[in-house]
Amino acid sequence: MKQKIQHFMMGRYGADQLGQILMGISVVFLVVSLFTRWDIFYILALGLMGYEYYRMMSRKTTQRYAENQKYLNWRYKLAVKWNRKKEHLKQSKTYHFYKCPSCRQKVRVPKGKGKICITCPKCKTEFIKKS
């Protein structure tokens, strides 16, 4: 039986990270539909599961790979933004962050220095802010 399943799956795409997320979301929808008794969550869960099984059984591996890469790129960008926000919050105790009025570059200035003249490192524009 194991060989038959392996032979059946030959040339098919299989599971990937996007599929794992889709299955996780569909399980969450199923649990929500169980407690709320709203049919919309049940229908959404079945739709997501159907789409994931379609992706797993697909022989169009290049298209499925491209979909997965788009998802991974989106997730990476989200993680980078999250890490920047965390770093910004961590540094907000000792630094002020200002945007250059001409080029919108973020400039970090230490707190507690009074009114200072800030020079943008990118466009060399000078502007005065309170630190």
BALOBA-1460 file (C-alpha; in Angstrom, 3 decimals):
// residues 131
<rec num="1" residu="m" x="0.000" y="0.000" z="0.000"/>
<rec num="2" residu="k" x="2.861" y="2.364" z="0.835"/>
<rec num="3" residu="q" x="4.345" y="1.843" z="-2.649"/>
<rec num="4" residu="k" x="0.996" y="2.590" z="-4.275"/>
<rec num="5" residu="i" x="0.727" y="5.875" z="-2.406"/>
<rec num="6" residu="q" x="4.314" y="6.770" z="-3.309"/>
<rec num="7" residu="h" x="3.627" y="5.935" z="-6.960"/>
<rec num="8" residu="f" x="0.442" y="8.030" z="-6.889"/>
<rec num="9" residu="m" x="2.262" y="11.059" z="-5.435"/>
<rec num="10" residu="m" x="5.119" y="10.897" z="-7.956"/>
<rec num="11" residu="g" x="5.229" y="14.102" z="-9.984"/>
<rec num="12" residu="r" x="2.801" y="15.881" z="-7.656"/>
<rec num="13" residu="y" x="3.662" y="18.954" z="-5.624"/>
<rec num="14" residu="g" x="3.027" y="17.790" z="-2.055"/>
<rec num="15" residu="a" x="2.989" y="19.858" z="1.154"/>
<rec num="16" residu="d" x="4.830" y="23.120" z="1.737"/>
<rec num="17" residu="q" x="4.840" y="26.076" z="4.158"/>
<rec num="18" residu="l" x="1.857" y="27.799" z="2.517"/>
<rec num="19" residu="g" x="-0.100" y="24.570" z="2.769"/>
<rec num="20" residu="q" x="0.715" y="24.247" z="6.459"/>
<rec num="21" residu="i" x="-0.586" y="27.752" z="7.122"/>
<rec num="22" residu="l" x="-3.742" y="27.098" z="5.098"/>
<rec num="23" residu="m" x="-4.394" y="23.913" z="7.046"/>
<rec num="24" residu="g" x="-3.803" y="25.694" z="10.340"/>
<rec num="25" residu="i" x="-6.231" y="28.462" z="9.414"/>
<rec num="26" residu="s" x="-8.825" y="25.931" z="8.313"/>
<rec num="27" residu="v" x="-8.524" y="24.085" z="11.648"/>
<rec num="28" residu="v" x="-9.022" y="27.396" z="13.475"/>
<rec num="29" residu="f" x="-12.114" y="28.071" z="11.334"/>
<rec num="30" residu="l" x="-13.444" y="24.602" z="12.173"/>
<rec num="31" residu="v" x="-12.999" y="25.182" z="15.900"/>
<rec num="32" residu="v" x="-14.657" y="28.604" z="15.648"/>
<rec num="33" residu="s" x="-17.569" y="27.126" z="13.704"/>
<rec num="34" residu="l" x="-17.916" y="24.419" z="16.345"/>
<rec num="35" residu="f" x="-18.347" y="26.958" z="19.146"/>
<rec num="36" residu="t" x="-20.289" y="29.665" z="17.294"/>
<rec num="37" residu="r" x="-22.447" y="27.410" z="15.113"/>
<rec num="38" residu="w" x="-21.944" y="29.829" z="12.224"/>
<rec num="39" residu="d" x="-21.922" y="28.005" z="8.910"/>
<rec num="40" residu="i" x="-19.701" y="30.600" z="7.218"/>
<rec num="41" residu="f" x="-16.646" y="29.454" z="9.199"/>
<rec num="42" residu="y" x="-17.383" y="25.823" z="8.350"/>
<rec num="43" residu="i" x="-17.688" y="26.667" z="4.646"/>
<rec num="44" residu="l" x="-14.468" y="28.718" z="4.732"/>
<rec num="45" residu="a" x="-12.634" y="25.861" z="6.465"/>
<rec num="46" residu="l" x="-13.808" y="23.340" z="3.868"/>
<rec num="47" residu="g" x="-12.859" y="25.716" z="1.060"/>
<rec num="48" residu="l" x="-9.355" y="26.220" z="2.444"/>
<rec num="49" residu="m" x="-8.888" y="22.487" z="2.945"/>
<rec num="50" residu="g" x="-10.078" y="21.809" z="-0.588"/>
<rec num="51" residu="y" x="-7.682" y="24.399" z="-1.980"/>
<rec num="52" residu="e" x="-4.785" y="22.947" z="0.003"/>
<rec num="53" residu="y" x="-5.507" y="19.401" z="-1.187"/>
<rec num="54" residu="y" x="-5.740" y="20.750" z="-4.742"/>
<rec num="55" residu="r" x="-2.304" y="22.343" z="-4.272"/>
<rec num="56" residu="m" x="-0.862" y="19.114" z="-2.828"/>
<rec num="57" residu="m" x="-2.164" y="16.937" z="-5.656"/>
<rec num="58" residu="s" x="-1.283" y="19.389" z="-8.413"/>
<rec num="59" residu="r" x="1.163" y="18.388" z="-11.121"/>
<rec num="60" residu="k" x="1.891" y="22.050" z="-11.918"/>
<rec num="61" residu="t" x="4.839" y="22.159" z="-9.571"/>
<rec num="62" residu="t" x="6.343" y="25.393" z="-10.942"/>
<rec num="63" residu="q" x="3.130" y="27.339" z="-10.285"/>
<rec num="64" residu="r" x="2.761" y="25.903" z="-6.785"/>
<rec num="65" residu="y" x="6.426" y="26.665" z="-6.084"/>
<rec num="66" residu="a" x="5.891" y="30.274" z="-7.226"/>
<rec num="67" residu="e" x="2.855" y="30.609" z="-4.922"/>
<rec num="68" residu="n" x="4.884" y="29.304" z="-2.005"/>
<rec num="69" residu="q" x="7.753" y="31.698" z="-2.788"/>
<rec num="70" residu="k" x="5.355" y="34.668" z="-2.825"/>
<rec num="71" residu="y" x="4.065" y="33.605" z="0.579"/>
<rec num="72" residu="l" x="7.595" y="33.160" z="1.960"/>
<rec num="73" residu="n" x="8.658" y="36.589" z="0.644"/>
<rec num="74" residu="w" x="5.586" y="38.190" z="2.236"/>
<rec num="75" residu="r" x="6.291" y="36.437" z="5.544"/>
<rec num="76" residu="y" x="9.946" y="37.543" z="5.445"/>
<rec num="77" residu="k" x="8.972" y="41.185" z="4.832"/>
<rec num="78" residu="l" x="6.497" y="40.986" z="7.712"/>
<rec num="79" residu="a" x="9.177" y="39.555" z="10.010"/>
<rec num="80" residu="v" x="11.638" y="42.305" z="9.028"/>
<rec num="81" residu="k" x="9.030" y="44.998" z="9.767"/>
<rec num="82" residu="w" x="8.228" y="43.383" z="13.113"/>
<rec num="83" residu="n" x="11.922" y="43.232" z="14.079"/>
<rec num="84" residu="r" x="12.405" y="46.893" z="13.112"/>
<rec num="85" residu="k" x="9.422" y="47.898" z="15.260"/>
<rec num="86" residu="k" x="10.793" y="45.903" z="18.203"/>
<rec num="87" residu="e" x="14.212" y="47.521" z="17.812"/>
<rec num="88" residu="h" x="12.618" y="50.958" z="17.501"/>
<rec num="89" residu="l" x="10.621" y="50.412" z="20.713"/>
<rec num="90" residu="k" x="13.716" y="49.167" z="22.508"/>
<rec num="91" residu="q" x="15.683" y="52.286" z="21.499"/>
<rec num="92" residu="s" x="12.817" y="54.735" z="22.129"/>
<rec num="93" residu="k" x="13.835" y="55.072" z="25.796"/>
<rec num="94" residu="t" x="17.146" y="56.709" z="24.911"/>
<rec num="95" residu="y" x="16.585" y="58.112" z="21.404"/>
<rec num="96" residu="h" x="14.109" y="60.254" z="19.480"/>
<rec num="97" residu="f" x="13.380" y="59.340" z="15.883"/>
<rec num="98" residu="y" x="12.647" y="62.039" z="13.331"/>
<rec num="99" residu="k" x="12.031" y="61.995" z="9.600"/>
<rec num="100" residu="c" x="13.939" y="64.326" z="7.326"/>
<rec num="101" residu="p" x="11.493" y="66.882" z="5.869"/>
<rec num="102" residu="s" x="12.930" y="66.580" z="2.360"/>
<rec num="103" residu="c" x="13.813" y="62.903" z="1.795"/>
<rec num="104" residu="r" x="11.800" y="61.216" z="4.626"/>
<rec num="105" residu="q" x="14.911" y="59.385" z="5.903"/>
<rec num="106" residu="k" x="14.639" y="58.345" z="9.566"/>
<rec num="107" residu="v" x="17.223" y="60.010" z="11.785"/>
<rec num="108" residu="r" x="18.012" y="58.853" z="15.325"/>
<rec num="109" residu="v" x="18.884" y="61.551" z="17.890"/>
<rec num="110" residu="p" x="19.770" y="61.045" z="21.584"/>
<rec num="111" residu="k" x="17.205" y="62.322" z="24.105"/>
<rec num="112" residu="g" x="17.841" y="65.136" z="26.552"/>
<rec num="113" residu="k" x="20.072" y="67.402" z="24.439"/>
<rec num="114" residu="g" x="17.615" y="70.312" z="24.071"/>
<rec num="115" residu="k" x="17.055" y="72.006" z="20.717"/>
<rec num="116" residu="i" x="19.588" y="70.700" z="18.233"/>
<rec num="117" residu="c" x="20.341" y="71.073" z="14.563"/>
<rec num="118" residu="i" x="20.028" y="67.707" z="12.850"/>
<rec num="119" residu="t" x="21.786" y="67.017" z="9.550"/>
<rec num="120" residu="c" x="20.254" y="64.290" z="7.421"/>
<rec num="121" residu="p" x="22.931" y="61.722" z="6.512"/>
<rec num="122" residu="k" x="21.261" y="61.004" z="3.186"/>
<rec num="123" residu="c" x="20.515" y="64.426" z="1.645"/>
<rec num="124" residu="k" x="22.497" y="66.708" z="4.028"/>
<rec num="125" residu="t" x="19.410" y="68.825" z="4.810"/>
<rec num="126" residu="e" x="19.568" y="70.578" z="8.181"/>
<rec num="127" residu="f" x="16.518" y="70.930" z="10.407"/>
<rec num="128" residu="i" x="16.010" y="71.897" z="14.041"/>
<rec num="129" residu="k" x="14.161" y="69.659" z="16.497"/>
<rec num="130" residu="k" x="13.900" y="69.276" z="20.260"/>
<rec num="131" residu="s" x="15.573" y="66.102" z="21.514"/>
